[in-house]
Amino acid sequence: MANIEREALWKERVAQWRVSGQSQRAFAVNQGYAQRQLNYWARRLTVVDAAPAFLPLSIQSAATVAPAISLRSPSGWTVTLPAALPTNWVVELLRALA
């Protein structure tokens, strides 16, 4: 089974568990698979479904120029850009990431 198919299958199973009102253990036993699998996929899909949140940004002129611009996400990635980049390019990059 391909990863995409496996993820789709577990997305459906997790959705069924959530509307069932049962505990993970009871639902998994009734469906015939291990509770740890349901727990794993419930956590994994929650992280995947969460969209990154960006705060409004205003860019102001500064008397001194910073050596670099670093963008950090809540999930841990960092992008470091040269400070000399045009402002409109940085704005377009942020829009594309949103």
Distance bins in CASP14 RR format, pairs under 12 A and 6 or more apart:
PFRMAT RR
TARGET T0000
AUTHOR 0000-0000-0000
RMODE 2
METHOD distances of the structure
MODEL  1
1 7 0 0 0 0 1 0 0 0 0 0 0
1 8 0 0 0 0 1 0 0 0 0 0 0
1 9 1 0 0 1 0 0 0 0 0 0 0
1 10 0 0 0 0 0 1 0 0 0 0 0
2 8 0 0 0 0 1 0 0 0 0 0 0
2 9 0 0 0 0 0 1 0 0 0 0 0
3 9 0 0 0 0 0 1 0 0 0 0 0
3 10 0 0 0 0 0 1 0 0 0 0 0
3 44 0 0 0 0 0 1 0 0 0 0 0
4 10 0 0 0 0 0 1 0 0 0 0 0
4 11 0 0 0 0 0 1 0 0 0 0 0
5 11 0 0 0 0 0 1 0 0 0 0 0
5 12 0 0 0 0 0 1 0 0 0 0 0
6 12 0 0 0 0 0 1 0 0 0 0 0
6 13 0 0 0 0 0 1 0 0 0 0 0
6 37 0 0 0 0 0 1 0 0 0 0 0
6 40 0 0 0 0 0 1 0 0 0 0 0
6 41 0 0 0 0 1 0 0 0 0 0 0
6 44 0 0 0 0 0 1 0 0 0 0 0
6 45 0 0 0 0 0 1 0 0 0 0 0
7 13 0 0 0 0 0 1 0 0 0 0 0
7 14 0 0 0 0 0 1 0 0 0 0 0
7 40 0 0 0 0 0 1 0 0 0 0 0
7 41 0 0 0 0 1 0 0 0 0 0 0
7 44 0 0 0 0 1 0 0 0 0 0 0
7 45 1 0 0 1 0 0 0 0 0 0 0
7 48 0 0 0 0 1 0 0 0 0 0 0
7 49 0 0 0 0 0 1 0 0 0 0 0
8 14 0 0 0 0 0 1 0 0 0 0 0
8 15 0 0 0 0 0 1 0 0 0 0 0
8 41 0 0 0 0 0 1 0 0 0 0 0
8 45 0 0 0 0 0 1 0 0 0 0 0
8 48 0 0 0 0 0 1 0 0 0 0 0
9 15 0 0 0 0 0 1 0 0 0 0 0
9 16 0 0 0 0 0 1 0 0 0 0 0
9 31 0 0 0 0 0 1 0 0 0 0 0
9 33 0 0 0 0 0 1 0 0 0 0 0
9 37 0 0 0 0 0 1 0 0 0 0 0
9 38 0 0 0 0 0 1 0 0 0 0 0
9 41 0 0 0 0 1 0 0 0 0 0 0
9 45 0 0 0 0 0 1 0 0 0 0 0
10 16 0 0 0 0 0 1 0 0 0 0 0
10 17 0 0 0 0 0 1 0 0 0 0 0
10 28 0 0 0 0 0 1 0 0 0 0 0
10 31 0 0 0 0 0 1 0 0 0 0 0
10 33 0 0 0 0 1 0 0 0 0 0 0
10 37 1 0 0 1 0 0 0 0 0 0 0
10 38 0 0 0 0 1 0 0 0 0 0 0
10 39 0 0 0 0 0 1 0 0 0 0 0
10 40 0 0 0 0 1 0 0 0 0 0 0
10 41 1 1 0 0 0 0 0 0 0 0 0
10 42 0 0 0 0 1 0 0 0 0 0 0
10 43 0 0 0 0 0 1 0 0 0 0 0
10 44 0 0 0 0 1 0 0 0 0 0 0
10 45 1 0 0 1 0 0 0 0 0 0 0
10 46 0 0 0 0 0 1 0 0 0 0 0
10 48 0 0 0 0 0 1 0 0 0 0 0
11 17 0 0 0 0 0 1 0 0 0 0 0
11 18 0 0 0 0 0 1 0 0 0 0 0
11 38 0 0 0 0 0 1 0 0 0 0 0
11 41 1 0 0 1 0 0 0 0 0 0 0
11 42 0 0 0 0 0 1 0 0 0 0 0
11 44 0 0 0 0 1 0 0 0 0 0 0
11 45 1 0 1 0 0 0 0 0 0 0 0
11 46 0 0 0 0 0 1 0 0 0 0 0
11 48 0 0 0 0 1 0 0 0 0 0 0
11 49 0 0 0 0 1 0 0 0 0 0 0
12 18 0 0 0 0 0 1 0 0 0 0 0
12 19 0 0 0 0 0 1 0 0 0 0 0
12 31 0 0 0 0 0 1 0 0 0 0 0
12 38 0 0 0 0 0 1 0 0 0 0 0
12 41 0 0 0 0 0 1 0 0 0 0 0
12 45 0 0 0 0 0 1 0 0 0 0 0
13 19 0 0 0 0 0 1 0 0 0 0 0
13 20 0 0 0 0 0 1 0 0 0 0 0
13 24 0 0 0 0 0 1 0 0 0 0 0
13 27 0 0 0 0 1 0 0 0 0 0 0
13 28 0 0 0 0 1 0 0 0 0 0 0
13 30 0 0 0 0 0 1 0 0 0 0 0
13 31 1 0 0 1 0 0 0 0 0 0 0
13 32 0 0 0 0 0 1 0 0 0 0 0
13 33 1 0 0 1 0 0 0 0 0 0 0
13 34 0 0 0 0 0 1 0 0 0 0 0
13 35 0 0 0 0 0 1 0 0 0 0 0
13 37 0 0 0 0 1 0 0 0 0 0 0
13 38 1 0 0 1 0 0 0 0 0 0 0
13 39 0 0 0 0 0 1 0 0 0 0 0
13 40 0 0 0 0 0 1 0 0 0 0 0
13 41 1 0 0 1 0 0 0 0 0 0 0
13 42 0 0 0 0 1 0 0 0 0 0 0
13 45 0 0 0 0 1 0 0 0 0 0 0
14 20 0 0 0 0 0 1 0 0 0 0 0
14 24 0 0 0 0 1 0 0 0 0 0 0
14 27 0 0 0 0 1 0 0 0 0 0 0
14 28 0 0 0 0 0 1 0 0 0 0 0
14 31 0 0 0 0 0 1 0 0 0 0 0
14 33 0 0 0 0 0 1 0 0 0 0 0
14 37 0 0 0 0 0 1 0 0 0 0 0
14 38 1 0 0 1 0 0 0 0 0 0 0
14 39 0 0 0 0 1 0 0 0 0 0 0
14 40 0 0 0 0 0 1 0 0 0 0 0
14 41 1 0 1 0 0 0 0 0 0 0 0
14 42 1 0 1 0 0 0 0 0 0 0 0
14 43 0 0 0 0 1 0 0 0 0 0 0
14 44 0 0 0 0 1 0 0 0 0 0 0
14 45 1 0 1 0 0 0 0 0 0 0 0
14 46 0 0 0 0 1 0 0 0 0 0 0
14 48 0 0 0 0 0 1 0 0 0 0 0
14 49 0 0 0 0 0 1 0 0 0 0 0
15 27 0 0 0 0 0 1 0 0 0 0 0
15 38 0 0 0 0 0 1 0 0 0 0 0
15 41 0 0 0 0 0 1 0 0 0 0 0
15 42 0 0 0 0 1 0 0 0 0 0 0
15 45 0 0 0 0 1 0 0 0 0 0 0
15 46 0 0 0 0 0 1 0 0 0 0 0
15 49 0 0 0 0 0 1 0 0 0 0 0
16 22 0 0 0 0 1 0 0 0 0 0 0
16 24 0 0 0 0 0 1 0 0 0 0 0
16 27 1 0 0 1 0 0 0 0 0 0 0
16 28 0 0 0 0 0 1 0 0 0 0 0
16 30 0 0 0 0 0 1 0 0 0 0 0
16 31 0 0 0 0 1 0 0 0 0 0 0
16 33 0 0 0 0 0 1 0 0 0 0 0
16 38 0 0 0 0 0 1 0 0 0 0 0
16 41 0 0 0 0 0 1 0 0 0 0 0
16 42 0 0 0 0 0 1 0 0 0 0 0
17 23 0 0 0 0 1 0 0 0 0 0 0
17 24 1 0 0 1 0 0 0 0 0 0 0
17 25 0 0 0 0 0 1 0 0 0 0 0
17 26 0 0 0 0 1 0 0 0 0 0 0
17 27 1 0 1 0 0 0 0 0 0 0 0
17 28 1 0 0 1 0 0 0 0 0 0 0
17 29 0 0 0 0 0 1 0 0 0 0 0
17 30 0 0 0 0 1 0 0 0 0 0 0
17 31 0 0 0 0 1 0 0 0 0 0 0
17 33 0 0 0 0 0 1 0 0 0 0 0
17 35 0 0 0 0 0 1 0 0 0 0 0
17 37 0 0 0 0 0 1 0 0 0 0 0
17 38 1 0 0 1 0 0 0 0 0 0 0
17 39 0 0 0 0 1 0 0 0 0 0 0
17 41 0 0 0 0 1 0 0 0 0 0 0
17 42 1 0 0 1 0 0 0 0 0 0 0
17 45 0 0 0 0 0 1 0 0 0 0 0
18 24 0 0 0 0 1 0 0 0 0 0 0
18 27 0 0 0 0 1 0 0 0 0 0 0
18 38 0 0 0 0 0 1 0 0 0 0 0
18 41 0 0 0 0 0 1 0 0 0 0 0
18 42 0 0 0 0 1 0 0 0 0 0 0
18 45 0 0 0 0 0 1 0 0 0 0 0
18 46 0 0 0 0 0 1 0 0 0 0 0
18 49 0 0 0 0 0 1 0 0 0 0 0
19 27 0 0 0 0 0 1 0 0 0 0 0
20 26 0 0 0 0 1 0 0 0 0 0 0
20 27 1 0 1 0 0 0 0 0 0 0 0
20 28 0 0 0 0 0 1 0 0 0 0 0
20 30 0 0 0 0 1 0 0 0 0 0 0
20 31 0 0 0 0 1 0 0 0 0 0 0
20 38 0 0 0 0 0 1 0 0 0 0 0
21 27 1 0 0 1 0 0 0 0 0 0 0
21 30 0 0 0 0 0 1 0 0 0 0 0
22 28 0 0 0 0 1 0 0 0 0 0 0
22 29 0 0 0 0 1 0 0 0 0 0 0
22 30 1 0 0 1 0 0 0 0 0 0 0
22 31 0 0 0 0 1 0 0 0 0 0 0
22 35 0 0 0 0 0 1 0 0 0 0 0
22 38 0 0 0 0 0 1 0 0 0 0 0
23 29 0 0 0 0 1 0 0 0 0 0 0
23 30 0 0 0 0 0 1 0 0 0 0 0
23 35 0 0 0 0 1 0 0 0 0 0 0
23 38 0 0 0 0 1 0 0 0 0 0 0
23 39 0 0 0 0 0 1 0 0 0 0 0
23 42 0 0 0 0 0 1 0 0 0 0 0
24 30 0 0 0 0 0 1 0 0 0 0 0
24 31 0 0 0 0 0 1 0 0 0 0 0
24 33 0 0 0 0 0 1 0 0 0 0 0
24 34 0 0 0 0 0 1 0 0 0 0 0
24 35 1 0 1 0 0 0 0 0 0 0 0
24 36 0 0 0 0 1 0 0 0 0 0 0
24 37 0 0 0 0 1 0 0 0 0 0 0
24 38 1 0 1 0 0 0 0 0 0 0 0
24 39 1 0 1 0 0 0 0 0 0 0 0
24 40 0 0 0 0 0 1 0 0 0 0 0
24 41 0 0 0 0 0 1 0 0 0 0 0
24 42 1 0 0 1 0 0 0 0 0 0 0
24 43 0 0 0 0 0 1 0 0 0 0 0
25 31 0 0 0 0 0 1 0 0 0 0 0
25 32 0 0 0 0 0 1 0 0 0 0 0
25 33 0 0 0 0 0 1 0 0 0 0 0
25 34 0 0 0 0 1 0 0 0 0 0 0
25 35 1 0 1 0 0 0 0 0 0 0 0
25 36 0 0 0 0 1 0 0 0 0 0 0
25 37 0 0 0 0 0 1 0 0 0 0 0
25 38 0 0 0 0 1 0 0 0 0 0 0
25 39 0 0 0 0 1 0 0 0 0 0 0
26 32 0 0 0 0 0 1 0 0 0 0 0
26 35 0 0 0 0 1 0 0 0 0 0 0
26 38 0 0 0 0 0 1 0 0 0 0 0
27 33 0 0 0 0 1 0 0 0 0 0 0
27 34 0 0 0 0 0 1 0 0 0 0 0
27 35 0 0 0 0 1 0 0 0 0 0 0
27 37 0 0 0 0 0 1 0 0 0 0 0
27 38 1 0 0 1 0 0 0 0 0 0 0
27 39 0 0 0 0 0 1 0 0 0 0 0
27 42 0 0 0 0 0 1 0 0 0 0 0
28 34 1 0 0 1 0 0 0 0 0 0 0
28 35 1 0 1 0 0 0 0 0 0 0 0
28 36 0 0 0 0 1 0 0 0 0 0 0
28 37 1 0 0 1 0 0 0 0 0 0 0
28 38 1 0 1 0 0 0 0 0 0 0 0
28 39 0 0 0 0 1 0 0 0 0 0 0
28 40 0 0 0 0 0 1 0 0 0 0 0
28 41 0 0 0 0 0 1 0 0 0 0 0
28 42 0 0 0 0 0 1 0 0 0 0 0
29 35 1 0 0 1 0 0 0 0 0 0 0
29 37 0 0 0 0 0 1 0 0 0 0 0
29 38 0 0 0 0 0 1 0 0 0 0 0
30 38 0 0 0 0 0 1 0 0 0 0 0
31 37 0 0 0 0 0 1 0 0 0 0 0
31 38 0 0 0 0 1 0 0 0 0 0 0
32 38 0 0 0 0 0 1 0 0 0 0 0
33 39 0 0 0 0 0 1 0 0 0 0 0
33 40 0 0 0 0 0 1 0 0 0 0 0
33 41 0 0 0 0 0 1 0 0 0 0 0
34 40 0 0 0 0 1 0 0 0 0 0 0
34 41 0 0 0 0 0 1 0 0 0 0 0
35 41 0 0 0 0 0 1 0 0 0 0 0
35 42 0 0 0 0 0 1 0 0 0 0 0
36 42 0 0 0 0 0 1 0 0 0 0 0
36 43 0 0 0 0 0 1 0 0 0 0 0
37 43 0 0 0 0 0 1 0 0 0 0 0
37 44 0 0 0 0 0 1 0 0 0 0 0
38 44 0 0 0 0 0 1 0 0 0 0 0
38 45 0 0 0 0 0 1 0 0 0 0 0
39 45 0 0 0 0 0 1 0 0 0 0 0
39 46 0 0 0 0 0 1 0 0 0 0 0
40 46 0 0 0 0 0 1 0 0 0 0 0
40 47 0 0 0 0 0 1 0 0 0 0 0
41 47 0 0 0 0 0 1 0 0 0 0 0
41 48 0 0 0 0 1 0 0 0 0 0 0
41 49 0 0 0 0 0 1 0 0 0 0 0
42 48 0 0 0 0 0 1 0 0 0 0 0
42 49 0 0 0 0 0 1 0 0 0 0 0
43 49 0 0 0 0 0 1 0 0 0 0 0
43 50 0 0 0 0 0 1 0 0 0 0 0
44 50 0 0 0 0 0 1 0 0 0 0 0
47 74 0 0 0 0 0 1 0 0 0 0 0
47 75 0 0 0 0 1 0 0 0 0 0 0
48 75 0 0 0 0 0 1 0 0 0 0 0
50 73 0 0 0 0 0 1 0 0 0 0 0
50 74 0 0 0 0 1 0 0 0 0 0 0
50 75 0 0 0 0 1 0 0 0 0 0 0
51 73 0 0 0 0 0 1 0 0 0 0 0
51 74 0 0 0 0 0 1 0 0 0 0 0
51 75 0 0 0 0 0 1 0 0 0 0 0
51 97 0 0 0 0 0 1 0 0 0 0 0
51 98 0 0 0 0 1 0 0 0 0 0 0
52 71 0 0 0 0 0 1 0 0 0 0 0
52 72 0 0 0 0 0 1 0 0 0 0 0
52 73 1 0 1 0 0 0 0 0 0 0 0
52 74 1 0 0 1 0 0 0 0 0 0 0
52 75 1 0 0 1 0 0 0 0 0 0 0
52 76 0 0 0 0 0 1 0 0 0 0 0
52 77 0 0 0 0 1 0 0 0 0 0 0
52 94 0 0 0 0 0 1 0 0 0 0 0
52 97 1 0 0 1 0 0 0 0 0 0 0
52 98 1 0 0 1 0 0 0 0 0 0 0
53 73 0 0 0 0 1 0 0 0 0 0 0
53 74 1 0 0 1 0 0 0 0 0 0 0
53 75 0 0 0 0 0 1 0 0 0 0 0
53 97 0 0 0 0 0 1 0 0 0 0 0
53 98 0 0 0 0 1 0 0 0 0 0 0
54 71 0 0 0 0 1 0 0 0 0 0 0
54 72 0 0 0 0 0 1 0 0 0 0 0
54 73 0 0 0 0 1 0 0 0 0 0 0
54 74 0 0 0 0 1 0 0 0 0 0 0
54 91 0 0 0 0 0 1 0 0 0 0 0
54 93 0 0 0 0 0 1 0 0 0 0 0
54 94 1 0 0 1 0 0 0 0 0 0 0
54 95 0 0 0 0 1 0 0 0 0 0 0
54 96 0 0 0 0 0 1 0 0 0 0 0
54 97 1 0 0 1 0 0 0 0 0 0 0
54 98 1 0 1 0 0 0 0 0 0 0 0
55 71 0 0 0 0 0 1 0 0 0 0 0
55 72 0 0 0 0 0 1 0 0 0 0 0
55 73 0 0 0 0 0 1 0 0 0 0 0
55 74 0 0 0 0 0 1 0 0 0 0 0
55 94 0 0 0 0 0 1 0 0 0 0 0
55 98 0 0 0 0 0 1 0 0 0 0 0
56 91 0 0 0 0 0 1 0 0 0 0 0
56 94 0 0 0 0 0 1 0 0 0 0 0
56 98 0 0 0 0 0 1 0 0 0 0 0
57 69 0 0 0 0 0 1 0 0 0 0 0
57 71 0 0 0 0 1 0 0 0 0 0 0
57 87 0 0 0 0 0 1 0 0 0 0 0
57 90 0 0 0 0 1 0 0 0 0 0 0
57 91 0 0 0 0 1 0 0 0 0 0 0
57 93 0 0 0 0 0 1 0 0 0 0 0
57 94 1 0 0 1 0 0 0 0 0 0 0
57 95 0 0 0 0 0 1 0 0 0 0 0
57 97 0 0 0 0 0 1 0 0 0 0 0
57 98 0 0 0 0 0 1 0 0 0 0 0
58 87 0 0 0 0 0 1 0 0 0 0 0
58 91 0 0 0 0 0 1 0 0 0 0 0
58 94 0 0 0 0 0 1 0 0 0 0 0
59 66 0 0 0 0 0 1 0 0 0 0 0
59 69 0 0 0 0 1 0 0 0 0 0 0
59 83 0 0 0 0 0 1 0 0 0 0 0
59 85 0 0 0 0 0 1 0 0 0 0 0
59 86 0 0 0 0 0 1 0 0 0 0 0
59 87 1 0 1 0 0 0 0 0 0 0 0
59 88 0 0 0 0 1 0 0 0 0 0 0
59 89 0 0 0 0 0 1 0 0 0 0 0
59 90 1 0 0 1 0 0 0 0 0 0 0
59 91 1 0 0 1 0 0 0 0 0 0 0
59 94 0 0 0 0 0 1 0 0 0 0 0
60 87 0 0 0 0 0 1 0 0 0 0 0
61 87 0 0 0 0 1 0 0 0 0 0 0
62 69 0 0 0 0 0 1 0 0 0 0 0
62 83 0 0 0 0 1 0 0 0 0 0 0
62 87 0 0 0 0 0 1 0 0 0 0 0
64 83 0 0 0 0 1 0 0 0 0 0 0
65 82 0 0 0 0 0 1 0 0 0 0 0
65 83 1 0 1 0 0 0 0 0 0 0 0
65 84 1 0 0 1 0 0 0 0 0 0 0
65 85 0 0 0 0 0 1 0 0 0 0 0
66 80 0 0 0 0 0 1 0 0 0 0 0
66 81 0 0 0 0 0 1 0 0 0 0 0
66 82 0 0 0 0 1 0 0 0 0 0 0
66 83 1 0 1 0 0 0 0 0 0 0 0
66 84 0 0 0 0 0 1 0 0 0 0 0
66 85 0 0 0 0 0 1 0 0 0 0 0
67 80 0 0 0 0 1 0 0 0 0 0 0
67 81 0 0 0 0 0 1 0 0 0 0 0
67 82 0 0 0 0 1 0 0 0 0 0 0
67 83 1 0 0 1 0 0 0 0 0 0 0
67 84 0 0 0 0 1 0 0 0 0 0 0
68 78 0 0 0 0 0 1 0 0 0 0 0
68 79 0 0 0 0 0 1 0 0 0 0 0
68 80 1 0 1 0 0 0 0 0 0 0 0
68 81 1 0 0 1 0 0 0 0 0 0 0
68 82 1 0 0 1 0 0 0 0 0 0 0
68 83 1 0 1 0 0 0 0 0 0 0 0
68 84 0 0 0 0 1 0 0 0 0 0 0
68 85 0 0 0 0 1 0 0 0 0 0 0
68 90 0 0 0 0 0 1 0 0 0 0 0
69 78 0 0 0 0 0 1 0 0 0 0 0
69 79 0 0 0 0 1 0 0 0 0 0 0
69 80 1 0 0 1 0 0 0 0 0 0 0
69 81 1 0 1 0 0 0 0 0 0 0 0
69 82 1 0 0 1 0 0 0 0 0 0 0
69 83 1 0 1 0 0 0 0 0 0 0 0
69 84 0 0 0 0 1 0 0 0 0 0 0
69 85 1 0 0 1 0 0 0 0 0 0 0
69 86 0 0 0 0 0 1 0 0 0 0 0
69 87 0 0 0 0 0 1 0 0 0 0 0
69 89 0 0 0 0 0 1 0 0 0 0 0
69 90 1 0 0 1 0 0 0 0 0 0 0
69 91 0 0 0 0 0 1 0 0 0 0 0
69 93 0 0 0 0 0 1 0 0 0 0 0
69 94 0 0 0 0 0 1 0 0 0 0 0
70 76 0 0 0 0 0 1 0 0 0 0 0
70 77 0 0 0 0 0 1 0 0 0 0 0
70 78 1 0 1 0 0 0 0 0 0 0 0
70 79 1 0 0 1 0 0 0 0 0 0 0
70 80 1 0 1 0 0 0 0 0 0 0 0
70 81 1 0 0 1 0 0 0 0 0 0 0
70 82 0 0 0 0 0 1 0 0 0 0 0
70 83 0 0 0 0 0 1 0 0 0 0 0
70 90 0 0 0 0 0 1 0 0 0 0 0
71 77 0 0 0 0 1 0 0 0 0 0 0
71 78 1 0 0 1 0 0 0 0 0 0 0
71 79 1 0 1 0 0 0 0 0 0 0 0
71 80 1 0 0 1 0 0 0 0 0 0 0
71 81 1 0 0 1 0 0 0 0 0 0 0
71 85 0 0 0 0 0 1 0 0 0 0 0
71 90 0 0 0 0 1 0 0 0 0 0 0
71 93 0 0 0 0 1 0 0 0 0 0 0
71 94 1 0 0 1 0 0 0 0 0 0 0
71 96 0 0 0 0 0 1 0 0 0 0 0
71 97 1 0 0 1 0 0 0 0 0 0 0
71 98 0 0 0 0 0 1 0 0 0 0 0
72 78 1 0 1 0 0 0 0 0 0 0 0
72 79 0 0 0 0 1 0 0 0 0 0 0
72 80 0 0 0 0 1 0 0 0 0 0 0
72 97 0 0 0 0 0 1 0 0 0 0 0
73 79 0 0 0 0 1 0 0 0 0 0 0
73 94 0 0 0 0 0 1 0 0 0 0 0
73 97 0 0 0 0 1 0 0 0 0 0 0
73 98 0 0 0 0 0 1 0 0 0 0 0
75 97 0 0 0 0 0 1 0 0 0 0 0
77 97 0 0 0 0 0 1 0 0 0 0 0
79 85 0 0 0 0 0 1 0 0 0 0 0
79 90 0 0 0 0 0 1 0 0 0 0 0
79 93 0 0 0 0 1 0 0 0 0 0 0
79 94 0 0 0 0 0 1 0 0 0 0 0
79 96 0 0 0 0 0 1 0 0 0 0 0
79 97 0 0 0 0 1 0 0 0 0 0 0
81 87 0 0 0 0 0 1 0 0 0 0 0
81 89 0 0 0 0 1 0 0 0 0 0 0
81 90 1 0 0 1 0 0 0 0 0 0 0
81 93 1 0 0 1 0 0 0 0 0 0 0
81 94 0 0 0 0 0 1 0 0 0 0 0
82 89 0 0 0 0 0 1 0 0 0 0 0
82 90 0 0 0 0 0 1 0 0 0 0 0
83 90 0 0 0 0 1 0 0 0 0 0 0
84 90 0 0 0 0 0 1 0 0 0 0 0
85 91 0 0 0 0 0 1 0 0 0 0 0
85 92 0 0 0 0 0 1 0 0 0 0 0
85 93 0 0 0 0 1 0 0 0 0 0 0
85 94 0 0 0 0 0 1 0 0 0 0 0
86 92 0 0 0 0 1 0 0 0 0 0 0
86 93 0 0 0 0 0 1 0 0 0 0 0
87 93 0 0 0 0 0 1 0 0 0 0 0
87 94 0 0 0 0 0 1 0 0 0 0 0
88 94 0 0 0 0 0 1 0 0 0 0 0
88 95 0 0 0 0 0 1 0 0 0 0 0
89 95 0 0 0 0 0 1 0 0 0 0 0
89 96 0 0 0 0 0 1 0 0 0 0 0
90 96 0 0 0 0 0 1 0 0 0 0 0
90 97 0 0 0 0 0 1 0 0 0 0 0
91 97 0 0 0 0 0 1 0 0 0 0 0
91 98 0 0 0 0 0 1 0 0 0 0 0
92 98 0 0 0 0 0 1 0 0 0 0 0
END
